[in-house]
Amino acid sequence: MLTNTTLNPAQQQAVEHIGSPLLVLAGAGSGKTRVITHKIAHLIYRHRIAGHHIAAITFTNKAAREMKQRIGRMLKGDRAGGLTVCTFHSLGLLLLRSESHRLGYRPGFSIFDTQDSETLLRELSHQDSQQDLDLAELRQRISHWKNGLQSPEQVLADAKDEQQLLQAHFYAHYQRQLQAYNALDFDDLIVQPVRLFEQHPQVREHWQNRLRHLLVDEYQDTNASQYTLLKQLAGLNNGLTAVGDDDQSIYAWRGARPENISLLSKDFPNLKVIKLEQNYRSTNRILQSANHLISNNTHLFTKQLWSGQGLGDQLRVMPCKGPEHEARRIAGDILKMRFRLGDEYRNYAILYRGNHQSRPLEQALREYRIPYKVSGGTSFFESAEIKDIIAYLRLLANPEDDPAFLRIINTPRRGIGASTLEKLGLHANQRHSNLFTAARELGFLNQLPENARRRMEWFTDWLQGKKQQCTQTDPNLLVHDLVADIHYREWLLESCNNRKTAQKRIDNVNELLAWITRLASDQDPADGIDQLLSQLSLMDIIERNSSDQSADAVQLMTLHAAKGLEFSQVWVAGMEEGLLPHHSHLDTGQLEEERRLAYVGITRAKRQLTLSYAVQRSRYGESVDCEPSRFIKEIPKQHVTWEDGKSDPASPEARQAGKAHLSNLRALLND
């Protein structure tokens, strides 16, 4: 049996509980991951439950990797054999890979990402002459409906006006197209397993017996479809441990439902509830401030976080003249604190409500020569133009890559309409073929009008010619010729809203081609396009994984992105009415989520917390007066000290002091 003395009594109780569903209300910094990993070990060692009967489910691949590593360090030998540690969507994919035929999908179905979905919707909008439709909004609406388990038929029946009818029509058409392409979008990875279990009880029972104990991390972030899938899998086995914190539910905008916590007690009457209230991160003054703030929200269960870290320093409230002044004061603070404490920059974080707030902060940090990293930016390889070019290469290397085929067939536009593609998808399904092969078959081409047939034949002939060149031409020359052949740069200039955006995207394409030239110079031309793609994929993986967390830099990020992280010193910028809480979220339900967002920000701090706000801020080109956030007023006065706001870090005296601090610090570091 595994023994461990690092658990507190509440954690130990949660680990040892078995026999009924369990809800672990885990406050910020209370060691919830420790509970999950120890419980898995407890189930395996104490109760002899085989690893393949246990699944730990979380929301991000990063969290799943970290949890898997921690479990691996705890368990010995092959005791964890077959253990499933994955995201909700990975679990859905696992279910569908073995059962998708029951829903009418053939093996090797494609998975559409956000851009693939928007490309499909764009084709549908052109077919219906609805070019002015907001495709991003429509995609979000469809995602919202799917997460709420609303079928196209239900949405159509519930439509109240012409706009809703139009959106419902596109939802139905979009879903038919996906099925024709033998494709699923990201939301389908949850929705389709729910549908599978509803239609095939014997399959549901099989998986209930396969996964006898489910442990769910960040339970408060589940949406309706995820909760339904959990309920289906848990069945009557009572093998469910849900770990979460309703006070940190900040993702309603993407479908999360904190009320799923209360649903657990209704759907599982024998639910056991255990609270983790001992915090291992912050001082008590920070925790008491957070407790008092969040007590203004309604709760089914209440928690009072406490810590053994002592009372700690008061929270600082820092009024500033404007965003630039706020940024300079924060930068000056960081320099002084760094010099006084001899701390590392990586222990400092500046948090804010929206990404637009980072600009003056970045400028001030650069001015003060403070290294920083902005989290949450778009990966180079995630930009549409890079994915377009790589999709061409993927299809040349593998004609069976259906998502790549669909991405490029009308990029740039070739006048191949959605109805033609729907016929192609149905023909490929009937022939159990990939789309590229099906597009060249007479059985499909004979179904098309003359113009559509001519366009399709030209495209597939051109693509086939490029594919033949792969064995005869240097890969570097092939890629450059391909980009020129399709007039991609010219198309960007025509299709982008403004020349500046177009030029930025063209610069990205040029950078990719420069990378390909460098990569090709290091490989044998005979290696071909496959080897080049492998190298590009490796570069993509490196970029995704090089988050620079090890670099000594101040972290800048939104409050949403900061969830789950901790820093010794935290500045929350823009604590103003209209910004936090945001002016668009001031009705009762959304105000509570804004308060939870402030709560998340406060509980990221381990030692010291500063809340800053601007007295004036520019909105829509006009300077407006700002009031401090109501959330500041909800913190007990005895825990707060207000700065006078008179000192300006941009003054000559402050600049000189900052330079002196930096020089002294460099001298210390060089010793």
Salt bridges, closest charged atoms under 4 A:
GLU66 OE2 - LYS62 NZ 2.85
GLU99 OE1 - ARG102 NE 2.75
ASP113 OD2 - LYS387 NZ 2.07
ASP116 OD1 - ARG407 NH1 3.35
GLU118 OE2 - ARG139 NE 3.36
GLU123 OE2 - ARG413 NH1 3.18
ASP128 OD2 - HIS169 NE2 2.66
ASP185 OD2 - LYS146 NZ 2.77
ASP188 OD1 - LYS146 NZ 3.03
ASP217 OD1 - LYS32 NZ 2.91
GLU218 OE2 - LYS32 NZ 3.24
GLU218 OE1 - LYS563 NZ 2.76
ASP221 OD2 - LYS563 NZ 3.36
ASP245 OD1 - LYS303 NZ 2.75
ASP246 OD1 - LYS303 NZ 3.59
ASP247 OD1 - HIS299 NE2 2.57
ASP247 OD2 - LYS303 NZ 3.01
GLU259 OE2 - ARG257 NE 3.78
ASP267 OD2 - LYS231 NZ 3.71
GLU324 OE2 - ARG359 NH2 3.68
GLU326 OE1 - ARG617 NH2 3.47
ASP333 OD2 - ARG316 NH1 2.81
GLU344 OE1 - ARG346 NH1 2.72
GLU362 OE1 - ARG366 NH1 3.95
GLU367 OE2 - ARG655 NH1 2.63
GLU382 OE2 - ARG544 NH2 2.49
GLU385 OE1 - ARG505 NE 2.80
ASP388 OD1 - ARG407 NE 2.83
ASP401 OD2 - ARG394 NE 2.90
ASP402 OD2 - ARG106 NH2 3.75
GLU422 OE1 - HIS173 NE2 3.57
GLU441 OE1 - HIS427 NE2 2.83
GLU441 OE1 - ARG431 NE 3.30
GLU457 OE2 - ARG453 NE 3.28
ASP461 OD1 - ARG440 NH1 3.40
ASP485 OD2 - LYS466 NZ 2.90
ASP540 OD1 - ARG544 NE 2.77
ASP552 OD2 - ARG338 NH1 3.50
GLU566 OE1 - ARG281 NE 3.01
GLU566 OE2 - LYS606 NZ 3.78
GLU576 OE2 - ARG617 NH2 2.50
GLU577 OE1 - ARG630 NH2 2.73
GLU593 OE1 - ARG596 NH2 3.39
GLU594 OE2 - ARG353 NH2 2.87
GLU594 OE2 - HIS585 ND1 2.99
GLU634 OE1 - ARG595 NE 2.84
GLU643 OE2 - ARG316 NE 3.29
ASP648 OD1 - ARG328 NE 3.71
